[in-house]
């Protein structure tokens, strides 16, 4: 069983709790929604799942119903005892911690492959997802519920209006797709923004033959002045010969380039700098 709206109200009332804005707490109160999220996560018996921000356990219960083993990371010390009560008879491990400061290798040591499923606070969603992609390779896939604009940026590709630096970081590490929308009515309290579900699957093989730190300076320079042509925004980093060698139009703008094009520019620019006396 997962929580109904009455269950959430009862848990809050019995324990004298209120959703805390500081932690971006908007609890999902619709059983159909959390089961849908669990289904889209594609986890089942034998899988290891880490959930960030479980709150009162609505999604946690739905994930446990799949037969997966769940590790739930909750920052709010007032909610942790309630969560432990809710999942007491389930295959759920509850850890009180800030996900942004967690020792991830220690927490995830029990399995080589993890799926992350989370209803992420809107103010931390993007940096947290990007940090996990960069630093926690044992998380092989993610299904995250985030603010619509943030989700669209994570999943955007070249030419999309939402594409930006986060999109390119994601593209280096994973494929990403918006797989659903979540109405405000399923939350308590109701947020003032739209939410989407984004699925990210880590690449088995790096999509380009360069470390991201080599490509990133160009991407950041290009998007810092995204309305300018690349020959202007990348002045001092990429010269005319490097544009030609990379097959990139110097009059194009940053949002038109995919990751492969950025990598070609980085390679050409590095080769040019090495060839100079």
N, C-alpha and C positions, 0 to 999 in steps of 0.2 A: 504493500500500500504506500502511496505517496501522499503528500499533504494536500488537503483541500483549503480553501480560504478560511473556513471555520477552524481548522487545525492550526493554522498560522496565528490567527487571532488568539486562540486559546494558549498556545505556547508563549506568546508575547505577554499576555495578561498574567498567566500563572507565575512567570519569572520576573515580572516587573520590567520588561524590556521595551525599547522603542527602536525602530530602524535608525541607525546612526549615519548622518550625512557625511561625517568625516571619513567613513569607510565606504561611502558610495553604496550603502545597503538598500537594495530593492529586491525583495524576496519574491521568487516565482511562486504563485499560489494556484497554478492550474496543472492538474495531473497530466492532462493530455500534452501540454507543452513539454514538460520534463521527460515524458516517455518518448516524445518525438526527438528531443535532443539526444537521449540515450540511443535511440535507433540510428540516428544520423552519425553518431560517433563510431558505429560499426564494431563495438566491443561485445565480448561474450565470455563464456567460461574459459578460464586459463589466461585471460588478458589482465594486464596491470594498468590501472587507471589512476592518474593523479588529478584531483579536482582542487582548484584554487577558489577560495571564497565560497564555501558551501553554505554559510549562513545557518539556517534552521534545518537544512538537510533535504529539501524537496528534490533537488536533482541527485543528491547523494543516494537517496532511496531508489530512484529510478535506475541509476547506474548499478547499484547492488542487485537489483532485480534481474539484470542481464546475466548474472553469474560471475562477473568480473570482480577482481580484488581491487578495492578502492582505498587510496590514501588521500585524505581530505586535509587541506592546509587552510586553517582559519586564523585570522589575525586578531579577532575580537575576543578577548579573554572572558567577557561576560557571556558570550554565546557558546563558547567551547563546552561548558558543562551540559548545556541543553542539547547540543549536537551529539555529544557522547551518549546521552540518555536516549535520543531518537534512534541511534544506530547500534545500540548496545548488543543486539542479537544478530547483527549483519557482519559480513566480511569487510569491515571498514576500519581503517586505522586513522585516528584523528591526531593531527599535529598542530599545536598552537605556535604560529610563526608568521612573520611577514614574508611573503613569497619573494619580495625584492631583495631580501637579505638572507635567504635560505642557503644552507650548504646542500646544494642539489645532488652532488655525487653521493653524499652520505644518505640522504633521504631515499634516493632511487637505487641504492646498491642492491636491492633484492631482485632486480630483473634487468635484462639487457635492453628490453624494448617497452616503452611506455606510450600511452595515449593520454594527452591532456584534454580535459573537458572542463569548461569554466564559464560562469556568468561573471565577467570581469567588470570591476568598477571603471566607469568611463574615463576617469582622470589618469589611470595607470595602464590602461589596456595596451596601447600601442608600444610604449617602451618595454613593457613586460614581455609581450609576444616576441619582439625583436631580440631582446636579451636571451630569451630561452632558445630561439633559433640559433643564435651565435654560440651560446655557451653550454647548452645541454643537449648533446647529440643523441642521448638515449631516448629523448622524447621524439618519437618517429612521426606522430601525427597529432594534430590539435583540432578541436572543435570549440570555438569560442563565441560567446554571445557578447557583442560590443555595440556601441553607438553606431548608427547607420553610416555616418560619414567616415568614421574610423575603419569600419569594415570594408567600405568601398575603396579606401586608400590601400589597405592591406592587399586586396585582391586585384587592384588595377594593373593594367598592362599598358604598353606603349600606345599612345594615341588617346587613351581614356582621359577624361577631364580630371579624374581624381588621382591620376598617377603622380608619384612624388618619390622622395627619398625612401620612405617606408616600403613602398611598392618594390623598389629595386633591391632593398635588403631581403625582403621576402623572396623575390624571384631568384636570388642567388642560392637560397637555402631550401626552398620548397615551392610546390605549386599551391595556389590558393584560389578559392572560389566561394562566393556568397551562395549558400545553399538554402537559405530561408529567411523569412522575416518574422519578427516576434512583436505582437501588438502590446501597447502599454497597459492594456486592461488586464494582462496576466500577472502584473507585478503589484506588490504592496510595499511601499506606496507607489503610485503610478509615476513613472518618470516623465519628464517633459520632452523627451527625445525619442526617436524611433530606434529600434534595435534590430540587428541582423545576426544571423549565424554564419560564421566563416569557417570553412574546413581548410586546413593546411596539411599537406603531406610532404615530408622531408624527401629531398632527392636522394636516390641511391648512389648517384654519381654527380659530382659537381658539374653544373651546366656550362661553365667556362673554365679554361685551364689557367686561372689566375687566382691568387688569394684575394678576398674581398677588399682587404686593406690597400691593395694596389689600384683597384677600380674606384673605391669610395671617394677619394679626393676630387676626382673629375665629376662624379655624380653630384656631390655637394656643391661644387662650384657652379655646375650647370643649373641646378635647381635654386640656388641662392639668387639667381637673376633669370628666372625662367621665361620672362618675356623678351629677353634679348636673344639674338642669334648666337649660336655656339662659338663662332669665331670671336665674339666679344666676351661672352661669359667665361670662356676657357682661355682667354688671352694670357700668355705667360706660362700656360700648362701644355697647350697643344698648338703646334705651328701648322702652317698651310700644308707642308709636306706630309705631316702626320695625318691630317684630315684625308688627304688623297690616298695615303697608304692604307688607311682604315676603311676607305670606301664610304665615308660619312660626309654629307653635305654640310659645309661650314655655315651655311645660311639657315640650317634647320634650328629648331628649338629643342630644349631638353626633353620635353614630354613626348617627342616623336621617336626617341631612341629606345630600343629594347636593351636588355642586359648584354646580349652578344655584341651590339654596336659599341656600348661603353667599354667592353673588354678589348675590342679591336683598337679603340682610341688609346686606351691605356698602354697596350702593347706597342703600338706605333710610336707613341710619345716617349716611352721608355727607351725604345730602340734608337730614336733620334738623339736623346740626351746622352746615351752611351757612345754614340758615334762622334760626338763633338770633342775636339781636343781640349 
